[in-house]
């Protein structure tokens, strides 16, 4: 697996950290559905916002929270 999303992830994280942002990676690992985990963190006030990088955009298109 890989592709454009993984190629973007590293440089994006580096850019954000260089500009003073704290980055937390909720990336896909096993059964964890990262769009849900990320949106729940924002909804719970743990994070102010989230940036999601995916291969097809289908995961992000299903978020309704």
C-alpha positions, -999 to 999 in steps of 0.1 A, spaced: 0 0 0 10 36 -4 3 61 -30 -2 99 -31 -17 102 4 13 86 20 37 106 -2 19 138 10 17 129 47 54 133 56 60 167 40 27 180 53 34 169 88 69 185 86 55 217 72 29 220 100 54 212 128 79 237 114 51 263 116 42 256 152 14 231 149 12 200 170 6 170 147 -12 138 159 -13 109 134 -46 90 135 -35 70 105 -50 38 94 -38 9 114 -56 -24 112 -92 -21 121 -91 15 131 -111 37 107 -91 69 108 -117 93 94 -141 84 124 -112 86 149 -102 120 136 -136 135 135 -144 122 170 -113 139 183 -125 172 168 -161 167 180 -148 160 216 -127 191 216 -94 172 217 -84 188 184 -94 221 168 -94 207 133 -82 177 112 -66 172 78 -73 138 62 -53 124 34 -67 94 16 -63 75 -16 -98 78 -30 -117 102 -7 -144 76 -1 -137 75 37 -139 112 40 -171 114 20 -189 92 45 -182 114 76 -214 129 89 -205 140 125 
